[in-house]
Amino acid sequence: MLAKLTKYRWQYVMVLPAIVLLFLFSYIPMAGIQVAFKNFHIGYTIWNAPWTGVENFSFLQDDQFWIVVKNTIIIAALKFVTGFPAPILLALLINEVRNSVFKRFVQSVSYLPHFFSWIVVAYILQSLLTLDGGLVNDLVRKTGGEPIFFLGSTEWFRPMIVASGLWKEVGWNTILYLAAITTIDPQLYEAAKVEGAGRLSQIRNITIPGIMPTITIVLILSMPSLITVGMDQIYPLMNPANQPVADVLDTYILRNGLQQGYFGMATAVGLLSSGLSLILVLITNQISRKINGEGLW
């Protein structure tokens, strides 16, 4: 053991800052989990607040909470079905582009929206979709249609969230798959050409199997996001008109927990959400190992 530490000492030195940050910002804050079982208010510390058992989990009997769970599951499912395969498909398409200048242009344009904050994206959507002066509704009027209140519609809110999330992140997520494609041995493609395989056959039999380990890892790591679904995206666009379909677990925690001072309840909901995320990761990792032998551990 000491010999390995000595041999790889500089590698350990490089990893040390990440370990320290992980410990400070991920493990030490776990002490706050006890707030879920305490009557915590301003003036108490997490150590001297009185214990209340499972009283903070009374939200499980709240009908509104289960509506929020339903909204979270629907939005998470829609975002996963569209958002997970889209970067893979875009990476495959970009990889087939032979003009290097055009290829770099497409890559740059596709991942540029990632650097916009969700507040900026929300402002862009409001400018485009507003009833009075919005570009989309102006086009609807010019084509003889009736203007649509997109921002206050319970029918259009979920498609709007899914489409904006796809536009903002698909290019950035593609970078990882393009990097994985570059690790595939070019001789495999040459051999496939000799055998008469076309482009689709090469993608199906070489490219996709070659990036399958990366797809598996990304799939496992994306599981926790199914529970959070992105409050920073949803909250700026949520209003009383679309709240019946827009209210998700994170916004529920913010409104009923933090804004009203019910810190114990907010922590309890967060603890339950984290537990479900952990279960999803464990199940996905196990299924992945059984199907293709690849997993995080």
VMD Tcl script that draws the C-alpha trace (Angstrom):
set ca {
  {0.00 0.00 0.00}
  {2.77 2.43 0.94}
  {4.62 1.59 -2.27}
  {1.54 2.47 -4.34}
  {1.07 5.74 -2.45}
  {4.67 6.63 -3.16}
  {4.51 5.61 -6.80}
  {1.29 7.51 -7.56}
  {1.82 10.36 -5.09}
  {1.40 13.14 -7.67}
  {-1.82 11.58 -8.97}
  {-3.18 11.54 -5.43}
  {-2.12 15.16 -4.97}
  {-4.09 16.11 -8.10}
  {-7.19 14.27 -6.84}
  {-6.93 15.67 -3.29}
  {-8.69 19.03 -3.96}
  {-11.69 17.22 -5.45}
  {-11.84 14.90 -2.43}
  {-11.70 17.86 -0.03}
  {-14.47 19.70 -1.91}
  {-16.61 16.57 -2.00}
  {-16.16 16.10 1.73}
  {-16.90 19.75 2.57}
  {-19.91 20.29 0.33}
  {-21.44 16.79 0.07}
  {-20.70 14.80 3.20}
  {-20.57 17.39 5.99}
  {-23.97 18.89 4.98}
  {-25.50 15.44 5.50}
  {-25.60 16.31 9.20}
  {-28.58 18.51 8.31}
  {-30.68 15.44 7.50}
  {-31.68 15.32 11.17}
  {-33.78 18.48 10.57}
  {-36.31 16.18 8.85}
  {-37.01 14.67 12.27}
  {-36.92 17.89 14.33}
  {-39.09 20.95 14.92}
  {-36.51 23.35 13.52}
  {-37.13 27.11 13.44}
  {-35.02 30.24 13.27}
  {-33.22 30.56 16.59}
  {-32.50 26.85 16.93}
  {-29.48 25.01 15.65}
  {-29.73 21.61 14.00}
  {-28.32 20.16 17.22}
  {-30.63 21.65 19.87}
  {-33.95 21.69 18.00}
  {-36.52 19.35 19.63}
  {-37.11 15.95 18.07}
  {-40.55 15.32 16.53}
  {-40.18 11.83 15.11}
  {-41.86 11.45 11.74}
  {-44.23 14.39 12.21}
  {-42.58 16.31 9.37}
  {-43.57 13.51 6.98}
  {-47.26 14.39 7.37}
  {-47.13 15.79 3.83}
  {-47.64 12.20 2.67}
  {-51.28 12.64 3.68}
  {-51.62 15.86 1.69}
  {-53.56 15.41 -1.57}
  {-51.63 18.31 -3.12}
  {-48.37 16.46 -2.54}
  {-49.49 13.52 -4.66}
  {-50.58 15.89 -7.43}
  {-47.04 17.30 -7.28}
  {-45.60 13.77 -7.47}
  {-47.77 13.07 -10.52}
  {-46.56 16.27 -12.22}
  {-42.95 15.39 -11.42}
  {-43.27 11.89 -12.87}
  {-44.97 13.12 -16.07}
  {-42.43 15.88 -16.74}
  {-39.51 13.59 -15.85}
  {-40.78 10.88 -18.20}
  {-41.30 13.34 -21.07}
  {-37.86 14.90 -20.59}
  {-36.18 11.49 -20.37}
  {-37.90 10.02 -23.44}
  {-36.88 13.01 -25.56}
  {-33.75 14.24 -23.81}
  {-31.81 11.00 -23.40}
  {-31.76 9.66 -26.99}
  {-31.57 13.11 -28.66}
  {-27.86 13.78 -27.90}
  {-26.97 10.28 -29.08}
  {-28.81 10.81 -32.36}
  {-27.28 14.27 -32.83}
  {-23.78 12.90 -32.14}
  {-24.30 10.18 -34.76}
  {-25.49 12.75 -37.30}
  {-22.63 15.17 -36.62}
  {-20.13 12.32 -36.88}
  {-21.36 11.62 -40.40}
  {-20.65 15.18 -41.57}
  {-17.57 15.17 -43.78}
  {-17.09 18.94 -44.16}
  {-14.97 19.83 -41.12}
  {-15.88 23.55 -41.19}
  {-19.61 22.86 -41.27}
  {-19.15 20.16 -38.63}
  {-17.48 22.56 -36.19}
  {-20.16 25.18 -36.92}
  {-22.97 22.75 -36.10}
  {-21.23 21.68 -32.89}
  {-20.72 25.28 -31.76}
  {-24.28 26.34 -32.53}
  {-25.78 23.26 -30.85}
  {-24.01 23.59 -27.52}
  {-24.02 27.42 -27.28}
  {-27.47 27.54 -25.56}
  {-26.03 25.54 -22.65}
  {-24.24 28.70 -21.47}
  {-27.50 30.65 -21.17}
  {-28.97 30.69 -17.68}
  {-32.53 29.47 -17.29}
  {-33.57 33.02 -16.36}
  {-32.39 34.18 -19.77}
  {-34.14 31.25 -21.47}
  {-37.35 32.03 -19.54}
  {-37.16 35.66 -20.71}
  {-36.67 34.52 -24.31}
  {-39.68 32.22 -24.07}
  {-41.82 34.96 -22.54}
  {-40.82 37.35 -25.31}
  {-41.62 34.80 -28.01}
  {-44.83 33.38 -26.55}
  {-46.55 36.34 -24.90}
  {-50.03 37.19 -26.12}
  {-49.27 40.84 -26.83}
  {-46.38 41.25 -29.26}
  {-44.97 37.73 -29.07}
  {-43.47 36.50 -32.34}
  {-45.26 33.13 -32.21}
  {-48.71 34.60 -31.62}
  {-48.08 37.24 -34.29}
  {-47.44 34.43 -36.77}
  {-50.58 32.64 -35.54}
  {-52.66 35.78 -36.15}
  {-51.19 36.29 -39.63}
  {-52.10 32.73 -40.58}
  {-55.70 33.30 -39.47}
  {-55.51 31.48 -36.13}
  {-56.48 32.55 -32.64}
  {-53.63 33.61 -30.32}
  {-52.71 31.07 -27.63}
  {-51.86 31.91 -24.03}
  {-48.86 29.57 -23.97}
  {-47.47 30.75 -20.64}
  {-50.75 30.22 -18.84}
  {-51.92 27.08 -20.61}
  {-51.94 23.76 -18.78}
  {-51.83 22.01 -22.16}
  {-48.78 23.83 -23.52}
  {-46.67 24.10 -20.37}
  {-45.17 20.59 -20.44}
  {-44.31 20.67 -24.18}
  {-42.75 24.09 -23.61}
  {-40.60 22.76 -20.75}
  {-39.52 19.69 -22.73}
  {-38.74 21.64 -25.91}
  {-36.77 24.38 -24.14}
  {-34.78 21.81 -22.16}
  {-33.98 19.92 -25.33}
  {-32.89 23.08 -27.14}
  {-30.67 24.21 -24.27}
  {-28.88 20.95 -23.37}
  {-28.89 18.59 -26.35}
  {-25.75 20.05 -27.92}
  {-23.79 20.08 -24.67}
  {-24.68 16.46 -23.91}
  {-23.60 15.52 -27.42}
  {-19.96 16.42 -26.67}
  {-19.51 13.34 -24.48}
  {-20.78 10.98 -27.17}
  {-18.67 12.60 -29.87}
  {-15.62 12.12 -27.66}
  {-16.56 8.46 -27.21}
  {-16.93 8.01 -30.98}
  {-13.36 9.27 -31.53}
  {-12.04 6.37 -29.40}
  {-13.42 3.76 -31.80}
  {-10.71 2.10 -33.89}
  {-10.93 3.48 -37.49}
  {-9.78 0.10 -38.79}
  {-13.18 -1.31 -37.84}
  {-14.84 1.06 -40.30}
  {-12.29 0.22 -42.98}
  {-12.95 -3.49 -42.51}
  {-16.70 -2.87 -42.66}
  {-16.33 -0.97 -45.94}
  {-14.34 -3.84 -47.41}
  {-17.17 -6.19 -46.44}
  {-19.65 -3.92 -48.22}
  {-21.32 -2.44 -45.13}
  {-23.14 0.86 -45.72}
  {-23.19 3.88 -43.40}
  {-26.28 2.75 -41.51}
  {-24.84 -0.71 -41.06}
  {-21.59 0.78 -39.72}
  {-23.50 2.96 -37.26}
  {-25.61 0.04 -36.08}
  {-22.80 -2.51 -35.76}
  {-19.74 -0.38 -34.91}
  {-20.56 3.12 -33.67}
  {-23.45 2.34 -31.32}
  {-21.76 -0.69 -29.70}
  {-18.58 1.38 -29.40}
  {-20.27 4.13 -27.39}
  {-22.54 1.79 -25.42}
  {-20.39 1.98 -22.23}
  {-20.69 5.77 -22.32}
  {-24.44 5.55 -22.92}
  {-24.74 3.22 -19.94}
  {-22.82 5.50 -17.59}
  {-24.78 8.58 -18.70}
  {-28.04 6.68 -18.23}
  {-27.14 5.71 -14.67}
  {-25.93 9.20 -13.75}
  {-29.08 10.79 -15.22}
  {-31.40 8.87 -12.91}
  {-31.31 11.38 -10.01}
  {-32.39 14.16 -12.38}
  {-35.66 12.30 -12.97}
  {-36.75 13.33 -9.48}
  {-35.55 16.94 -9.52}
  {-36.66 17.69 -13.16}
  {-35.04 21.14 -12.92}
  {-36.61 23.73 -10.64}
  {-34.40 26.44 -12.14}
  {-36.13 25.79 -15.45}
  {-39.69 25.44 -14.20}
  {-39.93 28.06 -11.44}
  {-39.33 31.16 -13.64}
  {-42.13 30.02 -15.97}
  {-44.61 28.93 -13.29}
  {-47.63 31.10 -12.53}
  {-51.08 30.58 -10.96}
  {-52.58 29.71 -14.36}
  {-50.24 26.78 -15.11}
  {-49.46 25.76 -11.52}
  {-51.78 22.68 -11.59}
  {-49.35 21.02 -14.05}
  {-46.18 22.99 -13.26}
  {-45.86 22.34 -9.54}
  {-43.15 19.69 -8.98}
  {-41.30 18.39 -5.92}
  {-38.67 21.14 -5.90}
  {-41.17 23.96 -6.26}
  {-43.35 22.29 -3.62}
  {-40.36 22.33 -1.24}
  {-39.67 25.98 -2.04}
  {-43.26 27.19 -1.59}
  {-44.50 25.09 1.31}
  {-41.19 24.50 3.04}
  {-38.69 27.31 2.73}
  {-40.91 30.32 1.97}
  {-43.30 29.49 4.82}
  {-40.55 28.52 7.25}
  {-41.37 24.80 7.49}
  {-37.75 23.75 7.30}
  {-38.38 20.33 8.79}
  {-41.01 19.51 6.18}
  {-38.78 20.81 3.37}
  {-35.90 18.64 4.58}
  {-38.21 15.62 4.85}
  {-39.39 16.01 1.26}
  {-35.78 16.46 0.13}
  {-34.72 13.36 2.06}
  {-37.49 11.31 0.46}
  {-36.51 12.63 -2.98}
  {-32.84 11.76 -2.40}
  {-33.78 8.27 -1.23}
  {-35.83 7.65 -4.38}
  {-32.95 8.93 -6.53}
  {-30.55 6.52 -4.83}
  {-32.93 3.61 -5.42}
  {-33.24 4.53 -9.11}
  {-29.45 4.63 -9.49}
  {-29.01 1.24 -7.79}
  {-31.76 -0.40 -9.86}
  {-30.50 1.08 -13.14}
  {-26.93 0.04 -12.41}
  {-28.02 -3.52 -11.61}
  {-30.18 -3.82 -14.73}
  {-27.37 -2.42 -16.87}
  {-24.86 -4.94 -15.52}
  {-27.24 -7.82 -16.25}
  {-28.03 -6.64 -19.78}
  {-24.65 -5.61 -21.18}
  {-22.19 -6.13 -18.33}
  {-21.50 -2.41 -17.95}
  {-22.12 -0.35 -14.82}
  {-20.65 2.23 -12.47}
  {-19.59 -0.49 -10.04}
}
mol new
graphics top color blue
foreach p $ca { graphics top sphere $p radius 0.5 }
foreach p [lrange $ca 0 end-1] q [lrange $ca 1 end] { graphics top cylinder $p $q radius 0.2 }
display resetview
